Amino acid sequence: MYALDTSSPDISAIYVLYFYYLQVAAQWFQGDVTVSRGNTTIRLSSLAIREGYDAHHVLFQKLVSLIEVIFHGLGGGAERLTTVAGLSANQLRLAGDNNLYFYATHKKVSSVKSPPKQACKHKIPPSLFPIYLLFRQIVIALGMDNTSAVIPNIDRRTVLMKHVLCKIFGISYRVVSATDIRHLYASATNIVHGNNPIALTADDEGARANNHSSRVHVNWYSTSLRGGQEGRYSAYHDFFGESAIQKELNSQITRLPISTEEIRRALM
C-alpha cells in the first residue's frame, strides 16, 4: 500500500473542496427561501406562524399528508409509506435548482438468503420541489427542525395521507386500503413505462442469434439509452399533471444563493 501524502497542495485542496461540499451541499435543507411576486421579494425566514398554529393543528397535518403523497407515489413509482416516514436528509440529493432525488432503502427481503436490496432512486416532480422548500420553512418556523427527518413525525395524528388522497379523488377513505393506493401508482407505472424503456434489448430469437438466453441478453447485453431514466421520470410526472406552465409558476420560489461568508464558515 502506498502512503497518501496529505501535505501535498493538490491533495490538501481536494480535501478542502470535499469538506466544503459536505458542509454546503446540505445547507439547502435548513436554508432560507425567497418568493418573488412582481418586483417584490419576500424572505420566508422573515415571516412568522400565526398564534394558535402548531404541529398538531389540522392544517399542518393536512400539509404533512400532502407532502407524503409526493414522496409516496409521485417520485416515479410507489414507495411503502413506512419507508417514506423513515426518510432522512442524507437520503436526499439536490441537482441544479429544482431536481430533487431521494434514495429509499428497504428492510424487507423475500427470504433470509436474498441479498440486500439496493437503494431505489426516485425523483420529485420539479414543480413540486419548491413546495417542499416552503414546507421545510414551515417546519423550521414551528420549531421542528431539530431532526433530519424529511417529513417530521406528529404524535397523536388524526389526519392521515389516506384521508387527504381520498378527498382529492372524492371517495371515502373507509373503502380504500394502503394496497389500493399502491395499485394506483403501479398502474400508472404499467401504463407509462411500457413506452419509455431505459435500455434496448433483443427478443428471444435475437438473443439466440447471439448464442445466449433472452434473460442473459437482458441482464448483460442490453443497450442503455442516454437520458432514458430521466425520460421515464418526466413521462411519469407528466402522467400526473406535471407541465412546463406549472414549473414556470413555481420557479418564483427559489433558494437563496450561497454567500461568500457561508463558504468561509463552511471551510473554517
VOVO-175863 format. One record per residue: x, y, z of N, C-alpha, C, O in turn. Coordinates in steps of 0.2 Angstrom, whole numbers, padded with zeros to 4 digits, always signed. Example, Ala and Ser with C-alpha at 12.3 -4.5 7.8 and 13.67 -1.06 7.14 Angstrom:
<nodes>
+0066-0028+0039+0062-0022+0039+0066-0016+0039+0071-0017+0042 +0064-0011+0035+0068-0005+0036+0064+0000+0039+0067+0006+0040 
</nodes>
This chain:
<nodes>
+0004-0006+0000+0000+0000+0000+0004+0006+0000+0009+0007+0004 +0002+0011-0004+0006+0017-0004+0003+0022+0001-0003+0022+0002 +0008+0026+0004+0005+0031+0009+0003+0037+0005+0006+0039+0000 -0002+0040+0008-0005+0046+0004-0002+0052+0008-0003+0053+0014 +0001+0056+0004+0004+0062+0006-0001+0068+0006-0002+0071+0001 -0004+0069+0012-0009+0074+0013-0006+0081+0013-0010+0086+0013 +0000+0082+0014+0003+0088+0014+0004+0091+0007+0005+0097+0006 +0003+0087+0002+0003+0090-0005-0002+0095-0006-0008+0094-0004 +0000+0101-0009-0005+0106-0010-0011+0104-0014-0017+0106-0013 -0010+0099-0019-0016+0097-0023-0020+0093-0019-0027+0093-0019 -0017+0088-0015-0021+0084-0010-0025+0088-0005-0031+0087-0004 -0022+0093-0002-0025+0097+0003-0031+0101+0000-0036+0102+0003 -0030+0103-0007-0035+0107-0010-0042+0102-0011-0047+0104-0010 -0040+0096-0013-0046+0091-0014-0049+0090-0007-0056+0090-0007 -0046+0089-0002-0049+0088+0005-0053+0095+0007-0059+0094+0009 -0050+0101+0005-0054+0107+0007-0061+0107+0003-0066+0109+0006 -0060+0106-0003-0066+0106-0008-0071+0101-0006-0077+0102-0006 -0069+0095-0004-0073+0089-0002-0077+0091+0004-0083+0090+0005 -0073+0094+0009-0076+0096+0016-0081+0102+0014-0087+0102+0017 -0079+0106+0010-0084+0112+0008-0090+0109+0005-0096+0111+0007 -0090+0104+0001-0096+0101-0002-0100+0098+0003-0106+0099+0003 -0097+0094+0008-0101+0091+0013-0105+0096+0017-0110+0095+0019 -0101+0102+0019-0104+0107+0023-0110+0111+0019-0115+0112+0022 -0108+0113+0013-0113+0117+0010-0118+0114+0006-0124+0116+0006 -0117+0108+0003-0122+0104-0001-0128+0103+0003-0134+0102+0000 -0128+0102+0010-0133+0100+0014-0137+0106+0017-0142+0106+0020 -0134+0112+0016-0137+0118+0019-0144+0120+0016-0148+0123+0020 -0146+0118+0010-0152+0120+0007-0158+0117+0012-0163+0120+0012 -0156+0111+0015-0161+0108+0020-0163+0113+0025-0169+0112+0028 -0159+0117+0028-0160+0122+0033-0160+0129+0031-0161+0133+0035 -0159+0130+0024-0158+0136+0021-0164+0141+0020-0170+0138+0021 -0163+0147+0019-0169+0151+0018-0172+0151+0011-0168+0148+0006 -0178+0153+0010-0181+0153+0003-0184+0160+0002-0187+0163+0006 -0184+0162-0004-0187+0168-0006-0193+0167-0011-0193+0162-0015 -0198+0171-0011-0204+0171-0015-0204+0177-0019-0205+0183-0016 -0204+0177-0025-0204+0183-0029-0211+0184-0032-0214+0179-0035 -0214+0190-0032-0220+0192-0035-0220+0199-0037-0220+0204-0034 -0219+0199-0044-0218+0206-0047-0211+0208-0045-0206+0205-0046 -0211+0214-0043-0205+0217-0040-0203+0216-0033-0199+0219-0030 -0208+0212-0030-0207+0211-0023-0204+0204-0021-0206+0199-0024 -0199+0204-0017-0196+0198-0015-0197+0197-0007-0195+0201-0004 -0199+0191-0005-0200+0190+0002-0196+0184+0004-0196+0179+0001 -0192+0185+0010-0188+0180+0013-0193+0176+0018-0196+0180+0022 -0194+0170+0017-0199+0166+0021-0196+0166+0028-0200+0165+0033 -0190+0167+0029-0187+0167+0036-0190+0173+0040-0189+0173+0046 -0192+0178+0037-0194+0184+0040-0201+0184+0042-0204+0188+0045 -0205+0178+0039-0212+0178+0041-0213+0173+0047-0208+0170+0049 -0218+0174+0051-0219+0170+0057-0226+0167+0056-0231+0169+0053 -0226+0161+0060-0233+0157+0060-0238+0161+0065-0236+0163+0070 -0244+0162+0063-0249+0165+0067-0250+0161+0073-0249+0155+0074 -0251+0165+0078-0253+0162+0085-0259+0157+0085-0264+0159+0081 -0258+0152+0088-0263+0147+0088-0262+0141+0083-0265+0136+0084 -0256+0141+0079-0255+0136+0075-0249+0132+0078-0244+0135+0080 -0249+0126+0078-0243+0122+0080-0243+0115+0076-0247+0114+0071 -0239+0111+0078-0238+0105+0074-0244+0100+0074-0245+0096+0070 -0248+0101+0079-0254+0097+0079-0260+0100+0076-0266+0097+0076 -0260+0106+0073-0265+0109+0070-0267+0105+0064-0263+0102+0061 -0274+0105+0063-0276+0101+0057-0274+0103+0051-0273+0099+0046 -0272+0110+0050-0270+0112+0043-0263+0109+0042-0261+0107+0037 -0258+0109+0047-0252+0107+0047-0252+0099+0045-0248+0097+0041 -0256+0096+0049-0257+0088+0047-0259+0087+0040-0257+0082+0037 -0263+0091+0037-0265+0090+0030-0259+0092+0026-0258+0088+0021 -0255+0097+0028-0250+0098+0024-0245+0093+0024-0242+0091+0019 -0243+0090+0030-0239+0084+0030-0242+0078+0026-0238+0075+0023 -0248+0077+0026-0251+0072+0022-0250+0073+0014-0248+0068+0011 -0250+0079+0012-0249+0081+0005-0242+0080+0003-0240+0077-0002 -0237+0081+0008-0230+0080+0006-0229+0073+0006-0225+0070+0002 -0232+0069+0010-0232+0061+0010-0234+0059+0003-0231+0054+0001 -0240+0062+0001-0242+0060-0006-0236+0060-0011-0235+0056-0015 -0233+0066-0011-0227+0067-0016-0222+0062-0015-0220+0059-0020 -0220+0060-0009-0214+0056-0008-0217+0048-0009-0213+0044-0011 -0223+0047-0008-0226+0040-0008-0226+0038-0015-0225+0032-0016 -0229+0042-0020-0230+0039-0026-0229+0044-0032-0229+0041-0038 -0227+0050-0031-0225+0054-0037-0218+0054-0039-0216+0058-0043 -0214+0050-0036-0207+0051-0037-0205+0046-0043-0199+0045-0044 -0210+0043-0046-0208+0038-0051-0210+0031-0050-0209+0026-0054 -0214+0030-0045-0216+0023-0043-0219+0023-0036-0218+0028-0032 -0222+0018-0033-0225+0018-0027-0220+0016-0022-0217+0010-0022 -0219+0020-0016-0215+0018-0011-0220+0015-0005-0225+0017-0005 -0217+0012+0000-0221+0010+0006-0221+0016+0010-0216+0020+0011 -0227+0017+0013-0227+0023+0017-0222+0023+0023-0220+0028+0026 -0221+0017+0026-0216+0016+0032-0209+0018+0029-0206+0021+0033 -0208+0017+0023-0201+0019+0020-0201+0027+0020-0196+0030+0022 -0206+0030+0017-0207+0037+0017-0206+0040+0024-0203+0045+0024 -0210+0038+0029-0209+0040+0035-0202+0040+0038-0201+0044+0043 -0198+0036+0036-0191+0035+0039-0186+0038+0035-0180+0038+0036 -0188+0042+0030-0183+0046+0026-0179+0051+0030-0182+0054+0034 -0173+0052+0029-0169+0057+0032-0165+0061+0027-0165+0059+0021 -0163+0067+0029-0160+0072+0024-0154+0069+0020-0153+0071+0015 -0150+0064+0023-0145+0061+0020-0147+0057+0014-0142+0054+0010 -0153+0055+0013-0156+0051+0008-0158+0056+0002-0161+0053-0003 -0157+0062+0003-0159+0067-0002-0153+0069-0006-0148+0070-0003 -0154+0070-0013-0149+0073-0017-0152+0079-0021-0157+0077-0025 -0149+0084-0021-0151+0090-0025-0147+0091-0031-0140+0092-0030 -0149+0092-0037-0145+0093-0043-0148+0099-0046-0154+0099-0048 -0144+0104-0047-0147+0110-0050-0152+0114-0046-0151+0113-0040 -0156+0117-0049-0161+0122-0044-0167+0118-0042-0169+0119-0036 -0170+0113-0046-0176+0110-0044-0176+0103-0045-0182+0100-0046 -0171+0099-0046-0171+0092-0047-0169+0089-0040-0163+0088-0038 -0174+0086-0037-0173+0083-0030-0174+0076-0031-0179+0073-0033 -0169+0072-0029-0169+0064-0029-0169+0062-0022-0166+0065-0018 -0172+0056-0021-0171+0053-0014-0170+0045-0016-0173+0042-0020 -0166+0042-0011-0164+0035-0012-0168+0032-0006-0165+0032+0000 -0172+0028-0008-0176+0024-0002-0173+0017-0001-0172+0013-0006 -0171+0015+0005-0169+0009+0006-0174+0005+0010-0178+0007+0014 -0174-0002+0008-0180-0006+0011-0177-0012+0015-0172-0015+0013 -0180-0013+0021-0178-0018+0025-0180-0025+0023-0178-0030+0025 -0186-0025+0020-0190-0031+0018-0186-0034+0012-0184-0031+0007 -0185-0041+0013-0182-0045+0008-0186-0051+0007-0190-0053+0012 -0186-0055+0002-0190-0060+0000-0188-0066+0005-0193-0070+0006 -0182-0067+0007-0180-0073+0011-0174-0071+0014-0170-0066+0012 -0172-0075+0019-0165-0074+0023-0159-0075+0018-0154-0072+0020 -0160-0078+0013-0155-0080+0008-0154-0074+0003-0149-0074-0001 -0159-0070+0002-0159-0065-0003-0154-0060-0001-0153-0058+0005 -0150-0057-0006-0145-0052-0005-0149-0045-0003-0154-0044-0005 -0145-0041+0000-0148-0034+0002-0150-0031-0004-0147-0031-0009 -0156-0027-0004-0158-0023-0010-0154-0017-0010-0153-0014-0005 -0153-0015-0016-0150-0008-0017-0155-0003-0016-0161-0004-0017 -0153+0003-0015-0157+0009-0014-0161+0010-0020-0158+0010-0025 -0167+0012-0019-0172+0013-0025-0172+0021-0026-0173+0025-0022 -0170+0023-0032-0169+0030-0034-0176+0033-0036-0179+0030-0040 -0178+0039-0033-0184+0042-0035-0183+0049-0037-0178+0052-0034 -0187+0053-0041-0186+0060-0042-0193+0063-0041-0198+0061-0044 -0192+0069-0037-0198+0073-0035-0200+0077-0042-0195+0079-0045 -0206+0077-0043-0208+0082-0049-0205+0089-0048-0206+0092-0043 -0202+0091-0053-0198+0098-0052-0203+0103-0050-0201+0108-0046 -0209+0103-0052-0214+0109-0050-0216+0108-0043-0218+0113-0040 -0215+0102-0040-0216+0101-0033-0211+0102-0028-0212+0103-0022 -0204+0103-0030-0199+0104-0026-0199+0111-0022-0198+0111-0016 -0201+0116-0026-0202+0122-0022-0207+0122-0017-0206+0125-0011 -0212+0118-0018-0217+0117-0012-0214+0113-0006-0216+0115-0001 -0210+0109-0008-0206+0106-0002-0202+0111+0002-0201+0110+0008 -0199+0115-0002-0195+0120+0001-0199+0125+0006-0197+0126+0011 -0205+0126+0004-0210+0130+0008-0212+0126+0014-0212+0129+0019 -0213+0120+0013-0214+0115+0019-0209+0115+0024-0210+0115+0030 -0202+0115+0021-0197+0115+0026-0197+0121+0030-0195+0121+0036 -0198+0127+0027-0198+0133+0031-0203+0133+0036-0202+0136+0042 -0209+0130+0035-0215+0130+0040-0212+0125+0045-0214+0127+0051 -0209+0120+0044-0206+0115+0049-0202+0119+0053-0202+0118+0059 -0197+0123+0050-0192+0126+0054-0196+0132+0059-0194+0132+0064 -0201+0135+0056-0204+0140+0060-0208+0137+0066-0209+0141+0071 -0210+0131+0065-0214+0128+0070-0209+0125+0075-0211+0122+0080 -0202+0126+0074-0198+0123+0079-0196+0116+0079-0195+0112+0084 -0198+0113+0073-0197+0105+0072-0191+0104+0068-0190+0098+0065 -0186+0108+0067-0180+0107+0063-0174+0104+0067-0169+0104+0064 -0176+0101+0073-0170+0098+0077-0170+0091+0075-0167+0087+0078 -0172+0089+0069-0172+0082+0067-0170+0082+0059-0172+0087+0056 -0167+0077+0057-0165+0076+0050-0171+0073+0046-0170+0071+0040 -0176+0071+0049-0182+0068+0045-0184+0072+0040-0185+0078+0040 -0185+0069+0034-0188+0073+0028-0195+0075+0029-0197+0081+0027 -0199+0071+0033-0206+0073+0035-0206+0072+0042-0206+0066+0045 -0207+0077+0046-0207+0076+0054-0213+0072+0056-0218+0072+0053 -0212+0068+0061-0217+0064+0064-0221+0068+0069-0219+0072+0073 -0228+0067+0069-0233+0070+0073-0236+0065+0077-0239+0060+0075 -0235+0066+0084-0239+0061+0089-0246+0063+0089-0249+0068+0088 -0250+0057+0090-0257+0058+0090-0260+0061+0084-0265+0065+0085 -0258+0059+0078-0260+0062+0072-0267+0060+0070-0269+0054+0071 -0271+0064+0068-0278+0062+0066-0280+0063+0059-0284+0060+0056 -0276+0067+0055-0276+0067+0048-0271+0063+0045-0265+0065+0045 -0273+0058+0041-0268+0054+0038-0267+0055+0030-0272+0058+0027 -0262+0052+0027-0261+0053+0020-0267+0050+0016-0270+0053+0011 -0270+0045+0018-0276+0041+0015-0282+0046+0015-0285+0046+0010 -0283+0050+0021-0288+0054+0021-0288+0060+0016-0293+0061+0012 -0282+0063+0015-0281+0068+0010-0281+0066+0003-0285+0069-0001 -0278+0060+0002-0278+0057-0005-0285+0055-0007-0287+0057-0013 -0289+0052-0003-0296+0050-0005-0300+0056-0006-0305+0056-0010 -0299+0062-0002-0303+0068-0003-0302+0071-0010-0306+0074-0013 -0295+0070-0012-0294+0073-0019-0298+0069-0024-0300+0072-0029 -0299+0063-0023-0302+0059-0028-0310+0058-0027-0314+0056-0031 -0312+0061-0021-0319+0062-0020-0322+0055-0018-0328+0053-0020 -0318+0051-0015-0321+0044-0012-0319+0043-0005-0315+0047-0002 -0323+0039-0002-0322+0038+0005-0316+0034+0007-0314+0029+0004 -0313+0036+0012-0306+0033+0014-0308+0026+0018-0303+0022+0018 -0314+0025+0019-0316+0019+0023-0316+0013+0018-0316+0007+0020 -0316+0014+0011-0316+0009+0006-0310+0008+0003-0309+0004-0002 -0305+0012+0005-0298+0012+0002-0293+0009+0007-0292+0011+0012 -0289+0004+0004-0283+0002+0008-0276+0004+0006-0276+0008+0001 -0271+0003+0010-0265+0005+0008-0263+0002+0001-0259+0005-0003 -0265-0005+0000-0263-0008-0006-0267-0005-0012-0264-0005-0017 -0273-0003-0011-0276+0001-0016-0272+0007-0019-0272+0008-0025 -0270+0011-0014-0266+0017-0016-0260+0015-0020-0258+0018-0025 -0256+0009-0018-0250+0007-0021-0252+0005-0028-0248+0006-0033 -0258+0002-0029-0260-0001-0035-0261+0005-0040-0260+0005-0046 -0263+0011-0037-0264+0017-0042-0258+0019-0045-0257+0020-0051 -0252+0019-0041-0246+0021-0044-0243+0015-0048-0240+0017-0053 -0244+0009-0046-0242+0004-0050-0245+0003-0057-0242+0002-0062 -0251+0005-0057-0255+0005-0064-0252+0011-0068-0251+0010-0074 -0251+0017-0065-0248+0022-0069-0241+0020-0072-0239+0021-0077 -0237+0016-0068-0231+0014-0070-0231+0009-0076-0228+0009-0081 -0236+0005-0075-0238+0000-0081-0239+0003-0087-0237+0001-0093 -0243+0009-0087-0246+0012-0092-0240+0016-0096-0239+0016-0102 -0236+0020-0091-0231+0025-0094-0225+0021-0096-0223+0023-0101 -0222+0017-0092-0216+0014-0093-0216+0009-0099-0210+0007-0101 -0221+0007-0101-0221+0002-0107-0219+0005-0113-0216+0002-0117 -0219+0012-0114-0217+0015-0120-0211+0019-0118-0209+0023-0122 -0208+0019-0112-0202+0023-0111-0196+0018-0108-0195+0019-0102 -0193+0014-0112-0188+0010-0109-0182+0014-0108-0180+0019-0111 -0178+0011-0103-0171+0014-0102-0166+0011-0105-0160+0013-0105 -0167+0005-0108-0162+0001-0112-0166-0003-0118-0172-0005-0117 -0162-0004-0123-0165-0009-0128-0162-0016-0128-0156-0017-0126 -0166-0020-0129-0164-0027-0129-0167-0031-0135-0172-0029-0137 -0164-0037-0136-0167-0041-0142-0172-0046-0139-0173-0047-0133 -0176-0048-0144-0181-0053-0142-0178-0060-0142-0172-0061-0142 -0182-0065-0140-0179-0072-0139-0175-0074-0145-0169-0077-0144 -0177-0073-0151-0174-0075-0157-0167-0071-0158-0162-0074-0160 -0167-0065-0156-0161-0061-0157-0156-0063-0152-0150-0063-0153 -0158-0065-0146-0154-0067-0140-0151-0074-0142-0145-0075-0141 -0155-0079-0145-0152-0085-0148-0147-0084-0153-0142-0088-0154 -0148-0079-0157-0143-0077-0163-0136-0075-0160-0131-0075-0163 -0136-0073-0154-0130-0071-0150-0128-0076-0146-0123-0075-0142 -0131-0082-0146-0128-0088-0143-0129-0088-0135-0125-0090-0131 -0135-0085-0133-0136-0085-0126-0144-0084-0125-0148-0082-0130 -0146-0085-0119-0154-0084-0117-0156-0077-0117-0152-0073-0117 -0162-0076-0118-0165-0069-0118-0164-0066-0111-0163-0060-0110 -0164-0070-0105-0163-0067-0099-0155-0065-0098-0154-0059-0096 -0151-0069-0101-0144-0067-0101-0143-0060-0105-0139-0056-0103 -0146-0060-0111-0146-0054-0115-0148-0048-0112-0145-0043-0112 -0154-0048-0108-0157-0043-0104-0152-0040-0099-0151-0034-0098 -0149-0045-0095-0145-0043-0089-0138-0041-0091-0135-0037-0088 -0136-0043-0097-0129-0042-0098-0127-0038-0105-0122-0035-0106 -0132-0039-0110-0130-0036-0116-0136-0031-0119-0136-0030-0125 -0139-0028-0114-0144-0023-0117-0140-0017-0118-0135-0016-0116 -0144-0012-0122-0141-0006-0124-0144+0000-0120-0150+0001-0121 -0140+0003-0116-0143+0009-0112-0145+0015-0116-0141+0016-0121 -0150+0018-0115-0152+0024-0119-0150+0030-0115-0151+0031-0109 -0146+0035-0118-0144+0041-0115-0150+0045-0113-0155+0046-0117 -0150+0047-0106-0156+0050-0104-0162+0046-0103-0168+0049-0102 -0162+0040-0103-0168+0035-0103-0171+0036-0096-0177+0036-0096 -0167+0036-0091-0170+0036-0084-0174+0043-0083-0179+0043-0080 -0171+0048-0085-0174+0055-0084-0180+0055-0088-0185+0058-0086 -0180+0052-0094-0186+0052-0098-0192+0048-0095-0197+0050-0096 -0190+0043-0091-0195+0039-0088-0198+0044-0082-0204+0044-0081 -0194+0047-0079-0196+0052-0073-0201+0057-0076-0206+0058-0074 -0199+0060-0082-0203+0065-0085-0210+0063-0087-0215+0066-0086 -0210+0057-0090-0216+0054-0093-0221+0052-0087-0227+0053-0087 -0218+0050-0082-0222+0048-0076-0225+0054-0073-0231+0054-0071 -0221+0059-0072-0223+0066-0069-0228+0069-0073-0233+0071-0071 -0227+0069-0080-0232+0072-0084-0239+0068-0084-0244+0071-0085 -0239+0061-0083-0245+0057-0082-0249+0060-0076-0255+0060-0077 -0246+0062-0071-0250+0065-0065-0251+0073-0066-0253+0076-0061 -0249+0076-0071-0251+0083-0072-0245+0088-0072-0246+0094-0072 -0239+0085-0072-0233+0090-0072-0233+0093-0079-0235+0090-0084 -0232+0100-0079-0232+0103-0085-0227+0109-0085-0225+0111-0079 -0225+0112-0091-0220+0117-0091-0223+0123-0088-0219+0127-0085 -0229+0124-0088-0233+0130-0085-0232+0130-0078-0231+0135-0075 -0233+0124-0075-0233+0124-0068-0226+0125-0065-0225+0128-0060 -0221+0122-0069-0214+0123-0067-0212+0131-0067-0209+0133-0063 -0215+0134-0072-0214+0141-0073-0217+0145-0067-0214+0150-0064 -0223+0143-0065-0226+0147-0059-0222+0146-0053-0221+0150-0049 -0220+0140-0052-0217+0138-0045-0209+0140-0045-0206+0140-0040 -0207+0142-0051-0200+0145-0052-0199+0152-0048-0194+0154-0047 -0205+0155-0046-0205+0161-0042-0202+0159-0035-0199+0164-0032 -0202+0153-0033-0200+0151-0027-0193+0148-0028-0192+0143-0031 -0188+0151-0025-0181+0149-0026-0177+0149-0019-0179+0152-0014 -0171+0145-0020-0167+0145-0014-0162+0151-0015-0160+0153-0020 -0160+0154-0009-0155+0159-0009-0149+0157-0011-0147+0151-0009 -0145+0161-0015-0138+0159-0017-0134+0158-0011-0135+0162-0006 -0129+0154-0011-0124+0153-0005-0119+0159-0005-0116+0161-0011 -0119+0163+0000-0115+0169+0000-0107+0167+0002-0106+0161+0004 -0103+0171+0000-0096+0170+0001-0095+0169+0009-0090+0165+0011 -0098+0172+0013-0097+0172+0020-0099+0164+0022-0096+0161+0027 -0104+0162+0019-0106+0155+0021-0101+0150+0019-0100+0145+0022 -0098+0151+0013-0092+0147+0011-0087+0147+0016-0083+0142+0017 -0085+0153+0018-0080+0154+0023-0081+0150+0029-0077+0147+0032 -0087+0151+0032-0089+0147+0038-0088+0140+0037-0086+0136+0041 -0090+0137+0031-0090+0130+0029-0083+0128+0029-0082+0122+0031 -0078+0132+0027-0071+0130+0027-0067+0131+0033-0061+0129+0033 -0070+0134+0038-0067+0135+0044-0066+0129+0048-0063+0129+0054 
</nodes>
